[in-house]
Every structure is written in C-alpha cells, then in structure tokens.
Amino acid sequence: MAGDLTRLLRAHAAGDPEAFDRLVPLVYDDLRRVARRQLRRGQPLALLETTGLVHEVWLKLVDGLDVDWQDRQHFLAVCARAMRQVIVDHARRVGAVKRGGGVAALELDEERLPADADATRVLTVDHALTRLAKRSPRLAQVVECRFFAGLSEGETAEALGISLRTAQREWLRARAWLREDLGGPQTP
C-alpha cells in the first residue's frame, strides 16, 4: 500500500489528474481513524464529526494545496498540518459563535464531541505552536502530528521520516517548551 500511495502521489505531481482521486481508497480509513481518535481525545470540535473532519481535510488537500508530493511520510505530515488548520479554523468559528457570531447547526453523530468544548485551548496552543515553529520547525511538526492529528509516536516518526526514539525525544522537548511558553502545568 505504501508503494501504491507513493506512486500515486508522484503521478499526481507529474500532472495525472486522476491520481489524487485514486488515493481515496488507500487513505480514507486511515484518515477516519485519525479523526476518530482526535475527536475522542476531547479536542474542541463540538458539532464536528469524524466524516466531516476527514472531508474538510481532504478538501484542503485537493483544492488548497499545490504540493510536490514525495512519499507516504510526506503525505502524512501534510495531512497532520491540514488537520491542525481544520481544527483551529473550527475552534475560531466556535469562539465566534460564543460571542454571538452566528447560530451553530446541530448534527447528530455518535462520534461527535459534546457542544461547548474548550476552543480557547486549541487557539492558545496554535499561537504557541506558531512561536515554536520559528525556533524549531521540526518540534512544531511533532506537535502537529501528535496534538492536532492525533498520531501515535510511531505514526509521527513515520510521517516525519525520523526514528521512533527521535519522535519521542522531540515530543518531550516540544511539550516542555509549550508548558513553559504557556506558563503552566498544562500539556497538549
């Protein structure tokens, strides 16, 4: 499967307009698994359900990114970044609604988080992560993979093309930096 994914990513980069569509069956279940895990972690995704999260990430990948795809690891890393953008955008919308910016539609889904989860936490971590990226882009990528995409240590290592031990060590470093930056004991 990893070989097929890499081949299709390269075909897409070479201009094959159908290659990206053929990726769907290869990655859809993985993206749903990641989204489901993220929703269960209690991230502030009120009224956003697994399928919606996957579809928003997919639309970002198809419509909004001009990426020179390299391989499966690169694809996973880009998905992690897209997941972060979707989550942060959703948290901003939740914050706007709390301030009277609109009425939220209610969707019924057993995988949906309870309404009014803490969107402020995601936005605070996102701002801190932007500061961290200026100091150490790879530490920021580790946080994107672990916190925003909900990837495991092994999946993070694979997505970033680093060893498992390096992923673990950098996750510890990133959490320590974020803890200090955020000024308290909370960790992402």
C-alpha positions as CSV (number, residue, x, y, z in Angstrom):
1,M,0.0,0.0,0.0
2,A,2.8,2.5,0.9
3,G,4.3,1.9,-2.6
4,D,0.9,2.4,-4.3
5,L,0.4,5.6,-2.3
6,T,3.9,6.9,-3.2
7,R,3.4,6.0,-6.9
8,L,0.0,7.8,-7.0
9,L,1.4,10.9,-5.2
10,R,4.2,11.1,-7.7
11,A,1.8,10.6,-10.6
12,H,-0.3,13.5,-9.3
13,A,2.8,15.6,-9.0
14,A,3.6,14.7,-12.6
15,G,0.2,16.0,-13.7
16,D,-2.0,12.9,-13.7
17,P,-5.4,14.5,-12.8
18,E,-7.0,11.1,-11.7
19,A,-4.1,10.0,-9.5
20,F,-5.3,12.0,-6.5
21,D,-8.8,10.6,-6.7
22,R,-7.4,7.1,-6.7
23,L,-5.7,7.8,-3.4
24,V,-9.1,8.0,-1.6
25,P,-9.5,4.2,-1.1
26,L,-5.9,3.9,0.1
27,V,-6.0,6.6,2.8
28,Y,-9.7,7.2,3.7
29,D,-9.8,4.6,6.5
30,D,-6.6,5.9,8.0
31,L,-7.8,9.5,7.9
32,R,-11.1,8.4,9.6
33,R,-9.1,6.5,12.3
34,V,-7.0,9.6,13.0
35,A,-10.1,11.9,13.1
36,R,-12.0,9.5,15.3
37,R,-9.0,9.3,17.7
38,Q,-8.8,13.1,17.7
39,L,-12.4,13.5,18.5
40,R,-12.2,11.0,21.4
41,R,-9.2,12.9,22.8
42,G,-11.6,15.7,23.7
43,Q,-10.4,18.3,21.3
44,P,-12.8,21.3,20.9
45,L,-14.5,20.0,17.9
46,A,-18.1,20.5,19.0
47,L,-20.5,19.8,16.2
48,L,-17.7,18.4,14.0
49,E,-17.9,14.7,13.5
50,T,-15.4,12.2,12.1
51,T,-16.6,12.2,8.5
52,G,-16.8,15.9,8.4
53,L,-13.3,16.3,9.7
54,V,-11.9,13.9,7.2
55,H,-13.8,15.6,4.3
56,E,-12.6,19.0,5.4
57,V,-9.0,17.8,5.5
58,W,-9.5,16.1,2.1
59,L,-10.8,19.3,0.5
60,K,-7.8,21.2,1.8
61,L,-5.6,18.6,0.2
62,V,-7.4,18.6,-3.1
63,D,-8.3,22.2,-3.5
64,G,-6.0,24.3,-1.5
65,L,-2.6,22.8,-1.7
66,D,-0.1,22.7,-4.5
67,V,2.3,20.2,-3.1
68,D,5.1,18.3,-4.7
69,W,4.2,15.0,-3.1
70,Q,7.2,12.8,-2.3
71,D,6.1,9.7,-0.4
72,R,3.8,8.3,2.3
73,Q,5.7,10.1,5.1
74,H,5.4,13.5,3.4
75,F,1.6,12.8,2.8
76,L,1.1,12.0,6.5
77,A,2.9,15.2,7.5
78,V,0.8,17.3,5.2
79,C,-2.3,15.6,6.5
80,A,-1.3,16.5,10.0
81,R,-0.8,20.1,9.1
82,A,-4.2,20.2,7.3
83,M,-5.8,18.6,10.4
84,R,-4.4,21.4,12.5
85,Q,-5.8,24.0,10.2
86,V,-9.2,22.4,10.2
87,I,-9.3,22.1,14.0
88,V,-8.0,25.7,14.5
89,D,-10.5,27.1,12.0
90,H,-13.3,25.2,13.7
91,A,-12.2,26.5,17.1
92,R,-12.3,30.0,15.8
93,R,-15.8,29.5,14.5
94,V,-16.9,28.1,17.9
95,G,-15.4,31.2,19.5
96,A,-17.2,33.5,17.1
97,V,-20.5,31.7,17.9
98,K,-19.9,32.0,21.6
99,R,-19.6,35.8,21.1
100,G,-22.8,35.9,19.1
101,G,-21.3,35.5,15.7
102,G,-24.0,33.1,14.4
103,V,-26.1,30.1,15.2
104,A,-24.5,26.6,15.1
105,A,-26.2,23.8,13.3
106,L,-26.6,20.6,15.3
107,E,-25.6,17.4,13.6
108,L,-26.4,14.0,15.2
109,D,-23.4,11.6,15.2
110,E,-22.3,9.2,17.9
111,E,-18.7,10.2,17.3
112,R,-19.4,13.9,17.9
113,L,-18.0,15.7,20.9
114,P,-20.3,17.4,23.4
115,A,-21.0,21.0,22.4
116,D,-19.1,23.9,24.0
117,A,-15.8,22.1,24.4
118,D,-12.8,24.3,25.1
119,A,-11.9,26.0,21.8
120,T,-9.8,28.5,23.6
121,R,-7.3,25.8,24.4
122,V,-6.7,24.9,20.8
123,L,-6.3,28.5,19.8
124,T,-3.8,29.1,22.6
125,V,-1.8,26.0,21.6
126,D,-1.9,27.1,18.0
127,H,-0.5,30.5,18.8
128,A,2.3,28.9,21.0
129,L,3.0,26.4,18.2
130,T,3.5,29.3,15.7
131,R,6.1,30.7,18.1
132,L,7.7,27.3,18.5
133,A,7.9,26.8,14.7
134,K,10.0,30.0,14.5
135,R,12.5,28.4,16.9
136,S,12.3,24.7,15.8
137,P,10.2,23.8,12.8
138,R,10.5,20.0,13.4
139,L,9.4,20.3,17.1
140,A,6.3,22.2,15.7
141,Q,5.7,19.4,13.2
142,V,5.9,16.8,16.0
143,V,3.2,18.7,17.9
144,E,1.0,19.0,14.8
145,C,1.2,15.2,14.3
146,R,0.7,14.3,18.0
147,F,-1.7,17.0,19.2
148,F,-3.7,18.1,16.1
149,A,-3.7,15.0,14.0
150,G,-3.7,12.6,17.0
151,L,-1.0,10.4,15.5
152,S,0.8,7.9,17.8
153,E,4.5,8.2,18.4
154,G,5.2,5.6,15.7
155,E,2.9,7.3,13.2
156,T,4.6,10.6,13.9
157,A,8.0,9.1,13.4
158,E,6.8,7.7,10.0
159,A,5.2,10.9,9.0
160,L,8.3,13.0,9.6
161,G,10.8,10.4,8.4
162,I,12.6,10.2,11.8
163,S,13.3,7.4,14.2
164,L,10.8,6.5,16.9
165,R,13.3,7.5,19.6
166,T,13.8,10.9,18.0
167,A,10.0,11.4,17.8
168,Q,9.6,10.5,21.5
169,R,12.5,12.8,22.5
170,E,11.2,15.7,20.4
171,W,7.7,15.3,21.7
172,L,9.1,15.6,25.2
173,R,11.1,18.7,24.2
174,A,8.1,20.3,22.5
175,R,5.8,19.6,25.4
176,A,8.4,21.1,27.8
177,W,8.8,24.2,25.6
178,L,5.0,24.6,25.3
179,R,4.5,24.1,29.0
180,E,7.0,27.0,29.7
181,D,5.6,29.2,26.9
182,L,2.0,28.7,28.1
183,G,3.1,29.4,31.7
184,G,1.7,26.4,33.5
185,P,1.5,22.7,34.0
186,Q,-1.0,22.0,31.2
187,T,0.3,20.0,28.3
188,P,-1.2,19.4,24.8
